[in-house]
Amino acid sequence: MTTNLRYMTMALFAAAAITGCKRDEEDTLVPPPPANEEEVITTMILSFDGQAGAADKELRFTDSDGDGGGVPVFELDTLQAASNYNVNIILLNETVSPIDTISNEVLEEGVDHQFFFQPIDANITFAYADTDANGNPISLQTTMACGTASVGSLKVTLRHEPDKTAAGVASGDITNAAGETDIEVTFPVVIE
């Protein structure tokens, strides 16, 4: 009887030890989903809708292999001097089928995105034409005015999670924007 009691006691302790060491399903570590999975952007199109008789124009940047090291291709129209344009920005991922229009995602996540424009030796001024849910600029739509004839470039930068309340950011100054750059393209520009 003592032997049976001893075996039963050991079995009870073993069962308690096994049950006590069992990990709850809640305790298993599952990595969190990425906060912002970076989109692949192979193409940026600036579609210029000419106003008051100015012809429609387009500036297109394509890097078909993304960050793969291939040489990007620019297709560039000459912009008309002393003209105003409504500009729409289209971002595409052409590595997938069907082609993914990334600018739709930028619009959906408008509070987390903003485009910035930096003309370099090109007589261009701009004004934001669209806003996010908080009334801050996104700039998938913008207005641009071309001044006198010039040759230069236009740097277009899309920032993810910029500080839209920082000094100058709402008016297009990238200096205090912070955030991460989703894409940055410097377009050669000719204004005649």
N, C-alpha and C positions, 0 to 999 in steps of 0.2 A: 504494500500500500504506500509506503514511504517512497518507493521508486516511482510509482505512478504519479504521486503528488509532485515529486521533484521534476519529472518530465512535463507535467501539465504546467508547472510554474515557469519552466524554461520556455515552453511553447508560448505561454502568455506574454512573457517579456520579449521574445523574438517578434511576435505579432505586433506588439506595441512599438518596438523599435522600427520595424519596417513601415508601419503606418505613420509614425512620427517623422520619418525621413522622406516620405513621399512628397514631392514638390507639387504645389497647387498649380493648376493651369494658368491662373492669374499671375503667378510669379515668373512665368517664362518670359525671357527677354525677347521682344520683337522690335527690330529697328524701326524708328519712325519713318514715314514716307518723306521723301525729299521736300523741303519747304518750297522750292521753286525749281522744278526740273527745267534746265536751260533748253530753249527751243533751238532747233537748227534753222538758221536763216541763210538761204543761198542767194536770194535775190531781193534787191531793194529798188523800187520804181518810184520816181517822183513824176507824177502826171500833172503837167501844167495846163490848166484850162484858161486860155487867153481871154482877157476882158477887153471891151471897147475896140474890137477889131484885131487884136493881137492873135496870131495863130497859136493853136495848141502845140505844146512841146512835150518832150519826155527825156528824162535822164534815167538810165538804167544801169545797175551794177549787178553782175551775176558771177558767183563763185560756185560753180557746179559741184565741186567736191568739198564745199564747206571749208573746214580747217585742214584739208588734206594736202595743201602745198601747191595745188595747181594755180596757174595765173588767172586772176579775175579778169572779166571782160566788161568794158564800159561801152555803152551805146549812148551817144550824146547829141542832142539837138542844140543848135545855137539859139540863145534866148534873145528876144527883141528888146532893144534899148527903149527906155521911156515907156515901159509897158507894165501892166498889172496882171497877175495870175492868181487864180485859186488853185492851190496845190493839194493833191491827195497823195498820201504815201501808202504804198502797197508792199507788204513783206511776204515773201513766199519761201516755202521749203520744197524745192523741186527734186529732192532725193527720194521722195515717196510717191506712190501712186494710189489714189489721185493726189495731185499737188495740194499741199496744206497751206491755206492762207493764214499766215501767222498774224497779220494785222487784225484779224477778227479776235484773236486771243488778247492782243494788246488793248483793243477796245473794251472787251469784257473785263479785263483787269486794269481799267483806266486809272484808278487811283494809285496803282503801282508802277505806272509808266509815264515817261515824258520824253519827247524829242527835243533836241537842241540844235540850233543852226549857227554855224560860225563861218561867215564869208571871209575869205582871205583874198585881198586885192580884187574882189568882184563887187561891183556896185549893186548890191542886193540888200534890201531890208525886208523884214518879215513881221507878221503879227499872227498870234495863235487864233484859230477859228473854231476850235472845239474844246470842250471841257469834260472833266470827269464828274462823278457823282457829288464831289465836294466843291465843284466850281473852279477847280484848278486845271491848267492846260494839259492836254495830251499831245496834240498837234499831229494827229493823223490827217487833219485838214488844217491848212494854214493859208494865209495870203502872202504873196511875195511881190515886191515892186522892184523892177530892174531900172536902174538909173542910166547914166551915160555909158557909152561903149567901154568895155573893159575885158581883161583876160585875167582869170584867177582861179579860185576854187571855192567850193562850198562843202564844209565838213558837216555831216549829219550824224548825230549821236542819239541812240535810244538808250535811256537809262532805266534800269529796273530798281524800284523802291528808292527814288530820289526823295530828298527832303524838300517837298514842294512849298513848305512854309519858310525855308531859309531865305536870307536876303538875296533878292534879285532873281531867284529861280522862276517865279511865276512870270517874269518878263523875259525869260530866255537866257539868263546868265548861268552857265554850267558850273562856274567857279565853286559855289557852295552847295551844289546839288547832292553830293555824295552818291550812294547807291552803287550798283554794278552796271557796267556797260554790256548791253545785249548785242549791239552791233554799232559799228562806227565806220562810215564810208566818207572818203574825201573825193568829191566829184570835180573833175576839171570843168570850168565854166567859161564860156565865151559869150559875151553880150555885144551885139552889133546893132 
